[in-house]
Amino acid sequence: MLDIARLAGVSRPTVSFVLNGSATGRTRVRPETAERIRSIARQLNFHPNHAARQLRGKRSGIVGVLARSSGETEQRTFGWLNRLGSSRGLKILAWQLEARPEALNAFVEECFGWNVDGLIYIAYKFDSVWPLVADALERLPRVVSILGNPGIPGGRAVAVDAADGVRQCVEHLHRQGRRRIVQLLEGLDAQMDRERYEGFLAAHREFYGLAPDDDQICLATAGWAVSDYANYQELASKLMVEHRADAILADSDFSAPGLIRGLTRMGVRVPDDVALVGWGCENVGLGVVPALTTVDFDLSQIVGLSLDLLTALIERPDAEPPSSVRVKPKLLVRETA
């Protein structure tokens, strides 16, 4: 930097400002001077040493991201994190979670070693590991969880108001004159599924004036693949014959192709005989015919809010910590309901 400053005829702080973006609010550099500095830096093959900057207490500009799996929801979330993080000058460093205490502790040490400015934990669906994760990530000073709230001490969360999403579905189907809505869930182990279940009970009471029957809840699909057609064929028959559904709230968009296939083979028309609503606005639902009505989390908004929260924690460590956020999803009405 001293060599560049001498050759460019400027001060070293001016070189630092141009090459590192270390603005003080008072530094002003003319465009032609900035280009001369960059040109000399290229000629000298100079690159800022980020490790050295970190040793001096500078921010790394690195945001760590931890996820339990590399499923489609996580992949879409990673995509938005990379896109929005890059637009904010952040580098995204991703890890896949190993649900063992020693592995989690090693991960935390990695975060300190890379000097990450903060961490985003994708908490979606894997509630069974939340206690382990909360215990390990408590050591990190800035953590924001998304798509779930594992209760990390000192952490913040951007979660989905799942009950409101279900309420929108029930209201829409009630207006269509559907009288036998069946809610399909993988189970009740996940926080989001429990909220969907409670939301269904409340919405059914609100719009139908009574609690739903026990057989208006169907627990299935846990561990099923999209290609498990035989399972979905049997499930479609069960929903129509045993549960007498005229509308189905599917556990996810991943179930929709199998259910539509199974219903069609039975001679059941969607949506004439039975309406179908997906969950999650996943890419797999885009090619379904008829087009799938679904509940959209708006992952871009959730990721943007998580980066806002994390940035506030990084830039204003002594200020009142920002609150966690709960995002209302949106019902996307297409052709299946």
BELFEN-V854850 format. One record per residue. N is the residue number from 0. RES is the residue in one small letter. PHI is phi as a letter, one per 40 degrees, with the letter a starting at -180 (none if undefined). Layout:
# BELFEN-V854850
n=N res=RES phi=PHI
n=N res=RES phi=PHI
This chain:
# BELFEN-V854850
n=0 res=m phi=none
n=1 res=l phi=c
n=2 res=d phi=c
n=3 res=i phi=c
n=4 res=a phi=d
n=5 res=r phi=c
n=6 res=l phi=c
n=7 res=a phi=c
n=8 res=g phi=g
n=9 res=v phi=b
n=10 res=s phi=c
n=11 res=r phi=c
n=12 res=p phi=d
n=13 res=t phi=c
n=14 res=v phi=c
n=15 res=s phi=c
n=16 res=f phi=c
n=17 res=v phi=c
n=18 res=l phi=c
n=19 res=n phi=b
n=20 res=g phi=g
n=21 res=s phi=c
n=22 res=a phi=c
n=23 res=t phi=b
n=24 res=g phi=g
n=25 res=r phi=b
n=26 res=t phi=c
n=27 res=r phi=b
n=28 res=v phi=b
n=29 res=r phi=c
n=30 res=p phi=d
n=31 res=e phi=c
n=32 res=t phi=c
n=33 res=a phi=c
n=34 res=e phi=c
n=35 res=r phi=c
n=36 res=i phi=c
n=37 res=r phi=c
n=38 res=s phi=c
n=39 res=i phi=c
n=40 res=a phi=c
n=41 res=r phi=c
n=42 res=q phi=c
n=43 res=l phi=c
n=44 res=n phi=f
n=45 res=f phi=c
n=46 res=h phi=b
n=47 res=p phi=d
n=48 res=n phi=c
n=49 res=h phi=c
n=50 res=a phi=c
n=51 res=a phi=c
n=52 res=r phi=c
n=53 res=q phi=c
n=54 res=l phi=c
n=55 res=r phi=c
n=56 res=g phi=g
n=57 res=k phi=c
n=58 res=r phi=c
n=59 res=s phi=c
n=60 res=g phi=g
n=61 res=i phi=b
n=62 res=v phi=b
n=63 res=g phi=c
n=64 res=v phi=b
n=65 res=l phi=b
n=66 res=a phi=b
n=67 res=r phi=c
n=68 res=s phi=a
n=69 res=s phi=b
n=70 res=g phi=c
n=71 res=e phi=c
n=72 res=t phi=c
n=73 res=e phi=c
n=74 res=q phi=c
n=75 res=r phi=c
n=76 res=t phi=c
n=77 res=f phi=d
n=78 res=g phi=d
n=79 res=w phi=c
n=80 res=l phi=c
n=81 res=n phi=c
n=82 res=r phi=c
n=83 res=l phi=c
n=84 res=g phi=c
n=85 res=s phi=c
n=86 res=s phi=c
n=87 res=r phi=b
n=88 res=g phi=g
n=89 res=l phi=b
n=90 res=k phi=b
n=91 res=i phi=b
n=92 res=l phi=b
n=93 res=a phi=b
n=94 res=w phi=b
n=95 res=q phi=b
n=96 res=l phi=c
n=97 res=e phi=b
n=98 res=a phi=c
n=99 res=r phi=b
n=100 res=p phi=d
n=101 res=e phi=c
n=102 res=a phi=c
n=103 res=l phi=c
n=104 res=n phi=c
n=105 res=a phi=c
n=106 res=f phi=c
n=107 res=v phi=c
n=108 res=e phi=c
n=109 res=e phi=c
n=110 res=c phi=d
n=111 res=f phi=c
n=112 res=g phi=c
n=113 res=w phi=c
n=114 res=n phi=f
n=115 res=v phi=c
n=116 res=d phi=c
n=117 res=g phi=a
n=118 res=l phi=b
n=119 res=i phi=b
n=120 res=y phi=b
n=121 res=i phi=c
n=122 res=a phi=c
n=123 res=y phi=d
n=124 res=k phi=g
n=125 res=f phi=c
n=126 res=d phi=c
n=127 res=s phi=c
n=128 res=v phi=c
n=129 res=w phi=d
n=130 res=p phi=d
n=131 res=l phi=c
n=132 res=v phi=c
n=133 res=a phi=c
n=134 res=d phi=c
n=135 res=a phi=c
n=136 res=l phi=c
n=137 res=e phi=d
n=138 res=r phi=c
n=139 res=l phi=c
n=140 res=p phi=c
n=141 res=r phi=b
n=142 res=v phi=b
n=143 res=v phi=b
n=144 res=s phi=c
n=145 res=i phi=b
n=146 res=l phi=g
n=147 res=g phi=i
n=148 res=n phi=b
n=149 res=p phi=c
n=150 res=g phi=g
n=151 res=i phi=c
n=152 res=p phi=d
n=153 res=g phi=g
n=154 res=g phi=c
n=155 res=r phi=b
n=156 res=a phi=a
n=157 res=v phi=b
n=158 res=a phi=b
n=159 res=v phi=c
n=160 res=d phi=c
n=161 res=a phi=c
n=162 res=a phi=c
n=163 res=d phi=c
n=164 res=g phi=c
n=165 res=v phi=c
n=166 res=r phi=d
n=167 res=q phi=d
n=168 res=c phi=c
n=169 res=v phi=c
n=170 res=e phi=c
n=171 res=h phi=c
n=172 res=l phi=c
n=173 res=h phi=c
n=174 res=r phi=c
n=175 res=q phi=c
n=176 res=g phi=g
n=177 res=r phi=c
n=178 res=r phi=b
n=179 res=r phi=b
n=180 res=i phi=c
n=181 res=v phi=b
n=182 res=q phi=c
n=183 res=l phi=b
n=184 res=l phi=b
n=185 res=e phi=c
n=186 res=g phi=i
n=187 res=l phi=b
n=188 res=d phi=c
n=189 res=a phi=c
n=190 res=q phi=d
n=191 res=m phi=c
n=192 res=d phi=c
n=193 res=r phi=c
n=194 res=e phi=c
n=195 res=r phi=c
n=196 res=y phi=c
n=197 res=e phi=c
n=198 res=g phi=c
n=199 res=f phi=c
n=200 res=l phi=d
n=201 res=a phi=c
n=202 res=a phi=c
n=203 res=h phi=c
n=204 res=r phi=c
n=205 res=e phi=c
n=206 res=f phi=c
n=207 res=y phi=b
n=208 res=g phi=g
n=209 res=l phi=a
n=210 res=a phi=c
n=211 res=p phi=c
n=212 res=d phi=c
n=213 res=d phi=d
n=214 res=d phi=c
n=215 res=q phi=c
n=216 res=i phi=b
n=217 res=c phi=b
n=218 res=l phi=b
n=219 res=a phi=a
n=220 res=t phi=g
n=221 res=a phi=c
n=222 res=g phi=g
n=223 res=w phi=c
n=224 res=a phi=c
n=225 res=v phi=d
n=226 res=s phi=c
n=227 res=d phi=c
n=228 res=y phi=c
n=229 res=a phi=c
n=230 res=n phi=c
n=231 res=y phi=c
n=232 res=q phi=c
n=233 res=e phi=c
n=234 res=l phi=c
n=235 res=a phi=d
n=236 res=s phi=c
n=237 res=k phi=c
n=238 res=l phi=c
n=239 res=m phi=c
n=240 res=v phi=c
n=241 res=e phi=c
n=242 res=h phi=c
n=243 res=r phi=f
n=244 res=a phi=c
n=245 res=d phi=b
n=246 res=a phi=a
n=247 res=i phi=b
n=248 res=l phi=c
n=249 res=a phi=c
n=250 res=d phi=c
n=251 res=s phi=a
n=252 res=d phi=c
n=253 res=f phi=c
n=254 res=s phi=c
n=255 res=a phi=d
n=256 res=p phi=d
n=257 res=g phi=c
n=258 res=l phi=c
n=259 res=i phi=c
n=260 res=r phi=d
n=261 res=g phi=c
n=262 res=l phi=c
n=263 res=t phi=c
n=264 res=r phi=c
n=265 res=m phi=c
n=266 res=g phi=g
n=267 res=v phi=c
n=268 res=r phi=c
n=269 res=v phi=b
n=270 res=p phi=b
n=271 res=d phi=d
n=272 res=d phi=c
n=273 res=v phi=a
n=274 res=a phi=c
n=275 res=l phi=b
n=276 res=v phi=b
n=277 res=g phi=c
n=278 res=w phi=a
n=279 res=g phi=h
n=280 res=c phi=f
n=281 res=e phi=c
n=282 res=n phi=c
n=283 res=v phi=c
n=284 res=g phi=c
n=285 res=l phi=c
n=286 res=g phi=c
n=287 res=v phi=c
n=288 res=v phi=b
n=289 res=p phi=c
n=290 res=a phi=d
n=291 res=l phi=c
n=292 res=t phi=c
n=293 res=t phi=a
n=294 res=v phi=b
n=295 res=d phi=b
n=296 res=f phi=c
n=297 res=d phi=f
n=298 res=l phi=d
n=299 res=s phi=c
n=300 res=q phi=c
n=301 res=i phi=c
n=302 res=v phi=c
n=303 res=g phi=c
n=304 res=l phi=c
n=305 res=s phi=c
n=306 res=l phi=c
n=307 res=d phi=c
n=308 res=l phi=c
n=309 res=l phi=c
n=310 res=t phi=c
n=311 res=a phi=c
n=312 res=l phi=c
n=313 res=i phi=c
n=314 res=e phi=c
n=315 res=r phi=b
n=316 res=p phi=c
n=317 res=d phi=c
n=318 res=a phi=c
n=319 res=e phi=c
n=320 res=p phi=d
n=321 res=p phi=c
n=322 res=s phi=c
n=323 res=s phi=c
n=324 res=v phi=b
n=325 res=r phi=b
n=326 res=v phi=c
n=327 res=k phi=c
n=328 res=p phi=c
n=329 res=k phi=b
n=330 res=l phi=c
n=331 res=l phi=c
n=332 res=v phi=c
n=333 res=r phi=b
n=334 res=e phi=b
n=335 res=t phi=c
n=336 res=a phi=a
